[in-house]
Every structure is written in structure tokens, then in C-alpha cells.
Amino acid sequence: MSKKINAGIVGGAGYTGGEALRILFRHPHVEVAFVHSRSHAGAPVHSVHRDLVGETELKFTGTVSGQVDVLFLCLGHGESSKFLQENILPDAGKVIDLSNDFRLGGSVNGREFVYGLPELNREKIKRAQNVANPGCFATAIQLGLLPLAAEGLLTEIYSTAITGSTGAGQKLQDTTHFTWRANNISAYKTLTHQHVGEINRSLRQLQPSFGGALHLVPWRGDFTRGIFVSSVVTVTKSLTEIKSLFHKFYSAHPFVVIASEMIDMKQSVNTNKCFIYLELTGDKLVIHSAIDNLVKGASGQAVQNMNLMVGFEETLGLQLKGSIF
């Protein structure tokens, strides 16, 4: 498929909206029709996203046009559902929601949402009109566990995950202020993070017997973007057998890389890739996974879903190189 499609972004002034623009402006078959923002209507897009100076003369708009092929909802949690209730969109238009509103199912105005993790639901996404983009922690953790769930090997899971400050959104908060975040780490939402529900749902999709014993401790890190996860599970297979399972499971998925040596989070930053490294000590398997929370954990994965939904090559516009310097 080589025709151009039109895309609109609602909530375009935030981090995920800006990252979606950065990717879509270089997508060979996408034209950005409008960028919506209530708080910045009339202002140049590059006045907020200063990395786009010289890239576009688009201005934020306070109105929404339904005449787009794909609509990205880059809104805060709870806002997407409200937006779709208040705005009647053409049935033909596809919606990709980057919030938490539909990740566990649900519908609004007859729109049913498919969970948008391509490595789990690729064929469903291809047929979907509406997709709920996964959470950033959920993406990194699930990609480290799906091959084990597919073989029915999961029992109890202990995950520790650290994320950059952009994961908290663009609005300044006490915990994102530089003087607090710099030279500091802290745990938050211990064992209660909202992404646990969607992770458990996906794991049970592959392993219905999984009891949901996922213990997640999230950490705030002293950096701006990226997520690094270490998950510990008990196994009875050898490391060679486990590596074989992972390579087989992800053989047709272009954005998951099974590394042969220890990974660094920096490898994933600015890319749509998830890097995975496996270690086994006794019967304890440690799965390390790393993603960019704004790309594979948000806007890049949304574009990946768009590609699948409209019939483009899955990797189109997403062949991004990271920088470790």
C-alpha cells in the first residue's frame, strides 16, 4: 500500500503527542492534517515542541476534524473516553488511544478496542478499527514474559522497573522537578501500579492457568527517557532451551532483539526496539528488557499499530537508530 493517509493528533502538546509528530513527519505515507490542543490553540506547534523548529509550520487547533484516516488520542488517563463520548467521529476513521482508558477492554459510542501489543495481537490489530496502545511498563515487562507464557511456564513473577522522568508527563510535578529528580531514585506505586492489570490480562491470554502473581516495584530514575526491567521467574528448563523459545517466539517480530550480551537501556532510547537479555542462575531466570518509554512504550508503538491497521509495512517510519553517546 503506497497511498497517503491523513492523521490527526488530539492532545498534541504533551510528550507523546510531540513524539508522534516527530515520527509521523518522516513517515513516507502520512500527512498530518491537524494537531489539537485546548491550551495552545493558535500557537505554532514548534513553540511547544522546540525540536520541530524548521520541520513544520503547523499551528495547534482548538477544533477537531473527523475527516482523517487515523486519529491518535494523546490525552491523559480518563480523557480519551470523555473525548469519544463528546465527539462523534465517522465510522470509517480509525482511533489509536495512548491512554489507559481501554487497555482492559470497554467501548464508547459503539467503538470496541483491541489491545495494541503487536507481538501478541498482530492479526487482531490488522482487522481493528480502534486500538488501545499498551502502557510503557506493560510493554517492557510483557515482552520479557510472553514466550514463557506461551509455553505455560509462568508461576510467580518479581519485576523491578526503572523509568525516566518523561513517563510522568509534561506537566511539572514535585517528583519531576530537576532539583528533586537529579542524583536521586525512588520507588512508587509498589505492587499497585496500574499496568499490572493489563500485563496479567495478556499473560492469561497465552497461559489461562496463570494466577496473576506478578509483583512489580516501579522506580523513578535520574534520566529523562527509557525503561529498564529485570523480571525474575523460576524455571526448570536450561538457558539454551529458554533462549530457543524466545528466538522462536519473536522470529517474525522486527522490533524485539534477543541480545547475546548484557543490554544497556541507552541502546533502546530513540528507537522502537525492545532489547532482551536472559540470565539463569540455578532455577532462577532473570529477563532484562529495555525500551524507550516514549517510542516503543508509547508513540512509536502507536505508529506501529497504525501501520498494521491500514496495511502498511509494519516497520515503515520506525527504522530509528539509537545513540549511546
C-alpha positions as CSV (number, residue, x, y, z in Angstrom):
1,M,0.0,0.0,0.0
2,S,1.5,3.3,-1.0
3,K,-1.3,5.8,-0.9
4,K,-1.1,8.8,1.5
5,I,-3.3,8.8,4.6
6,N,-4.3,11.7,6.8
7,A,-3.6,11.6,10.5
8,G,-4.8,13.8,13.3
9,I,-3.5,14.2,16.9
10,V,-5.6,15.1,19.9
11,G,-3.6,16.2,22.9
12,G,-0.7,17.2,20.7
13,A,1.1,19.4,23.2
14,G,2.3,16.6,25.5
15,Y,5.3,14.4,25.3
16,T,3.5,11.5,23.5
17,G,1.9,14.0,21.0
18,G,5.3,15.6,20.3
19,E,6.9,12.2,19.8
20,A,4.2,11.0,17.5
21,L,4.7,14.2,15.4
22,R,8.5,13.6,15.2
23,I,7.8,10.1,13.8
24,L,4.9,10.9,11.5
25,F,6.6,13.9,9.9
26,R,9.1,11.4,8.5
27,H,6.6,8.7,7.6
28,P,6.6,8.4,3.8
29,H,2.8,7.8,3.5
30,V,1.3,10.0,6.2
31,E,0.2,13.6,6.1
32,V,-0.5,15.3,9.5
33,A,-3.8,17.0,9.0
34,F,-4.1,18.7,12.4
35,V,-2.7,18.9,15.9
36,H,-5.3,19.6,18.6
37,S,-4.5,21.3,21.9
38,R,-7.0,23.2,24.1
39,S,-4.3,25.0,25.9
40,H,-2.2,26.1,22.9
41,A,-4.8,26.6,20.2
42,G,-3.4,29.1,17.6
43,A,0.2,28.7,18.6
44,P,2.8,27.2,16.3
45,V,3.5,23.5,17.1
46,H,7.2,24.2,17.2
47,S,6.7,26.8,20.0
48,V,5.9,23.8,22.3
49,H,7.9,21.1,20.6
50,R,11.1,23.0,20.0
51,D,12.8,20.0,18.4
52,L,10.4,20.6,15.5
53,V,11.6,24.2,14.7
54,G,12.3,24.2,10.9
55,E,10.3,20.9,10.5
56,T,6.7,22.3,10.3
57,E,4.6,25.5,10.2
58,L,1.5,23.8,11.6
59,K,-0.4,25.5,14.3
60,F,-2.3,23.9,17.2
61,T,-6.0,24.0,16.7
62,G,-8.8,24.0,19.2
63,T,-11.2,22.2,17.0
64,V,-11.2,18.6,15.8
65,S,-11.8,17.4,12.3
66,G,-13.3,14.0,11.9
67,Q,-12.1,13.8,8.3
68,V,-8.9,11.8,9.0
69,D,-8.0,8.2,8.3
70,V,-6.3,7.7,11.7
71,L,-6.8,9.7,14.9
72,F,-4.2,9.5,17.7
73,L,-5.5,10.3,21.2
74,C,-2.6,11.5,23.2
75,L,-4.7,12.5,26.2
76,G,-4.4,12.0,29.9
77,H,-5.9,8.9,31.5
78,G,-9.7,9.3,31.7
79,E,-9.7,12.0,29.0
80,S,-9.9,9.7,25.9
81,S,-13.2,8.1,27.0
82,K,-14.6,11.6,27.7
83,F,-13.4,12.9,24.3
84,L,-15.0,10.0,22.4
85,Q,-18.3,10.5,24.3
86,E,-18.4,14.2,23.3
87,N,-17.2,13.9,19.7
88,I,-19.0,11.7,17.2
89,L,-16.4,10.5,14.7
90,P,-17.0,8.9,11.2
91,D,-17.3,5.1,11.5
92,A,-14.5,4.7,8.8
93,G,-12.0,6.6,10.9
94,K,-9.5,4.5,12.9
95,V,-8.6,5.5,16.5
96,I,-5.5,4.7,18.4
97,D,-5.7,5.7,22.1
98,L,-2.5,6.1,24.0
99,S,-4.2,6.5,27.4
100,N,-5.1,3.8,30.0
101,D,-8.8,4.1,29.2
102,F,-9.4,1.0,27.1
103,R,-6.5,-1.3,27.8
104,L,-8.7,-3.6,29.8
105,G,-11.5,-3.6,27.3
106,G,-14.6,-1.4,27.2
107,S,-16.3,0.6,24.5
108,V,-17.7,4.0,23.8
109,N,-20.3,5.0,21.2
110,G,-20.0,1.5,19.7
111,R,-16.2,1.6,19.4
112,E,-14.7,-1.6,20.7
113,F,-10.9,-1.5,21.3
114,V,-8.3,-4.2,20.6
115,Y,-5.3,-4.3,22.9
116,G,-2.4,-3.0,20.7
117,L,0.7,-5.1,21.5
118,P,1.7,-6.3,18.0
119,E,3.8,-9.1,19.3
120,L,0.7,-10.6,20.9
121,N,-2.2,-9.4,18.8
122,R,-0.9,-8.6,15.4
123,E,-3.7,-10.2,13.4
124,K,-6.4,-8.7,15.5
125,I,-4.8,-5.2,15.1
126,K,-4.8,-5.6,11.3
127,R,-8.6,-6.0,11.5
128,A,-9.2,-3.4,14.1
129,Q,-10.9,0.0,13.8
130,N,-9.8,1.0,17.3
131,V,-6.7,0.1,19.3
132,A,-5.7,0.7,22.9
133,N,-2.0,1.3,22.9
134,P,-0.2,-0.6,25.8
135,G,1.4,1.2,28.7
136,C,5.2,1.7,28.8
137,F,6.0,-0.5,31.8
138,A,3.5,-3.1,30.5
139,T,5.2,-3.2,27.1
140,A,8.7,-3.8,28.5
141,I,7.5,-6.4,31.1
142,Q,5.2,-8.3,28.8
143,L,7.8,-8.6,26.0
144,G,10.1,-10.3,28.5
145,L,7.4,-12.8,29.6
146,L,5.3,-13.6,26.6
147,P,7.4,-16.5,25.3
148,L,7.3,-18.2,28.7
149,A,3.5,-17.7,29.0
150,A,3.1,-19.2,25.5
151,E,4.7,-22.4,26.9
152,G,2.7,-22.3,30.2
153,L,5.9,-21.8,32.2
154,L,4.9,-18.8,34.4
155,T,4.1,-19.1,38.1
156,E,5.3,-16.2,40.3
157,I,7.0,-13.2,38.8
158,Y,9.1,-10.5,40.5
159,S,9.7,-7.4,38.4
160,T,11.7,-4.3,39.2
161,A,11.5,-1.5,36.6
162,I,13.0,2.0,36.5
163,T,11.7,4.7,34.2
164,G,12.8,8.2,33.1
165,S,11.0,11.4,34.1
166,T,9.1,11.8,30.8
167,G,7.0,8.8,31.9
168,A,5.3,11.2,34.3
169,G,4.1,13.5,31.5
170,Q,4.9,17.1,30.6
171,K,3.2,18.9,33.4
172,L,5.7,19.8,36.2
173,Q,5.2,17.9,39.4
174,D,7.3,17.7,42.6
175,T,8.7,14.3,41.5
176,T,9.7,15.6,38.1
177,H,11.4,18.8,39.1
178,F,15.1,18.7,38.3
179,T,16.3,19.6,41.8
180,W,14.4,16.6,43.2
181,R,15.0,14.1,40.3
182,A,18.7,14.7,39.8
183,N,21.0,12.4,41.7
184,N,18.0,10.5,43.1
185,I,15.9,7.4,42.7
186,S,12.7,6.4,44.4
187,A,10.1,3.7,44.4
188,Y,6.4,4.4,43.8
189,K,3.1,2.6,43.5
190,T,4.8,-0.5,45.0
191,L,2.9,-3.6,43.9
192,T,-0.1,-1.5,42.9
193,H,0.9,0.1,39.6
194,Q,-2.0,0.4,37.1
195,H,-0.1,-1.5,34.4
196,V,-0.3,-4.8,36.4
197,G,-3.8,-5.4,35.2
198,E,-3.1,-5.3,31.5
199,I,0.0,-7.4,32.0
200,N,-1.9,-10.1,33.8
201,R,-4.6,-10.0,31.1
202,S,-2.1,-10.5,28.3
203,L,-0.3,-13.3,30.1
204,R,-3.6,-15.2,30.7
205,Q,-4.4,-14.8,27.0
206,L,-1.4,-17.1,26.4
207,Q,-1.5,-19.0,29.7
208,P,-5.0,-19.2,31.0
209,S,-3.8,-21.0,34.2
210,F,-1.5,-18.1,35.2
211,G,-2.7,-16.9,38.6
212,G,-1.7,-13.3,38.3
213,A,1.2,-13.4,40.8
214,L,3.1,-10.5,39.4
215,H,4.9,-8.4,41.9
216,L,6.0,-5.1,40.4
217,V,8.2,-2.5,42.1
218,P,8.5,0.6,39.8
219,W,11.3,3.2,40.3
220,R,11.8,6.8,39.2
221,G,15.2,7.2,37.6
222,D,17.6,10.1,37.3
223,F,17.3,10.4,33.5
224,T,14.7,11.6,31.0
225,R,13.6,8.7,28.9
226,G,13.9,4.9,28.8
227,I,12.8,1.9,30.9
228,F,14.9,-0.9,32.2
229,V,13.2,-4.0,33.7
230,S,14.5,-7.1,35.4
231,S,12.0,-9.8,36.0
232,V,12.7,-13.0,38.0
233,V,10.9,-16.3,37.5
234,T,11.5,-19.9,38.5
235,V,12.1,-22.3,35.6
236,T,13.1,-26.0,35.1
237,K,14.5,-25.6,31.6
238,S,18.1,-24.9,30.6
239,L,19.2,-21.5,29.4
240,T,19.7,-22.9,25.9
241,E,16.1,-24.2,25.8
242,I,14.8,-20.8,27.1
243,K,16.8,-18.8,24.5
244,S,15.4,-21.1,21.8
245,L,11.9,-20.3,23.0
246,F,12.5,-16.6,22.8
247,H,14.1,-16.7,19.4
248,K,11.3,-18.8,18.0
249,F,8.5,-16.6,19.5
250,Y,10.0,-13.3,18.2
251,S,11.4,-14.6,14.9
252,A,8.7,-12.7,12.9
253,H,8.6,-9.6,15.1
254,P,11.1,-7.0,13.8
255,F,11.3,-4.8,16.9
256,V,12.3,-7.3,19.6
257,V,16.0,-8.1,19.8
258,I,17.3,-11.0,21.9
259,A,20.8,-9.9,22.8
260,S,23.8,-12.2,23.3
261,E,25.3,-10.0,25.9
262,M,24.1,-7.7,28.7
263,I,22.0,-4.9,27.4
264,D,22.0,-1.2,28.3
265,M,18.9,1.0,28.4
266,K,20.7,3.6,26.2
267,Q,20.6,1.1,23.3
268,S,16.8,1.4,23.1
269,V,16.5,5.2,23.5
270,N,15.1,6.9,20.4
271,T,14.2,3.5,18.8
272,N,11.1,1.4,18.6
273,K,13.1,-1.7,19.7
274,C,12.8,-3.8,22.8
275,F,16.2,-5.3,23.8
276,I,16.0,-8.5,25.9
277,Y,18.8,-10.4,27.7
278,L,18.4,-13.7,29.6
279,E,20.4,-14.9,32.6
280,L,20.0,-18.2,34.5
281,T,21.3,-18.9,38.0
282,G,20.2,-22.2,39.4
283,D,16.4,-22.3,38.7
284,K,16.0,-18.6,38.7
285,L,15.7,-16.9,35.2
286,V,16.3,-13.2,35.0
287,I,14.8,-11.5,32.0
288,H,16.2,-8.0,31.4
289,S,14.3,-5.8,28.9
290,A,14.8,-2.2,27.8
291,I,12.7,0.2,25.8
292,D,12.3,3.9,25.1
293,N,9.1,4.7,27.1
294,L,8.1,7.4,24.6
295,V,8.7,5.3,21.4
296,K,8.1,1.5,21.9
297,G,6.4,2.4,25.1
298,A,4.0,5.0,23.6
299,S,4.1,6.9,20.2
300,G,6.4,4.5,18.2
301,Q,4.2,1.5,19.1
302,A,1.1,3.6,18.2
303,V,2.6,4.2,14.7
304,Q,3.5,0.5,14.5
305,N,-0.2,-0.2,15.2
306,M,-1.3,2.4,12.6
307,N,0.9,0.7,10.0
308,L,-0.7,-2.7,10.7
309,M,-4.3,-1.2,10.8
310,V,-4.0,0.5,7.4
311,G,-2.0,-2.2,5.6
312,F,1.5,-0.5,5.6
313,E,4.7,-2.4,6.2
314,E,4.9,-2.7,10.0
315,T,8.3,-1.1,10.2
316,L,7.5,1.9,8.0
317,G,8.7,5.2,9.5
318,L,10.1,3.4,12.6
319,Q,13.6,2.3,11.5
320,L,15.2,4.6,14.0
321,K,18.8,4.4,15.2
322,G,19.6,4.9,18.9
323,S,22.5,6.8,20.2
324,I,24.7,5.6,23.0
325,F,26.9,8.6,23.3
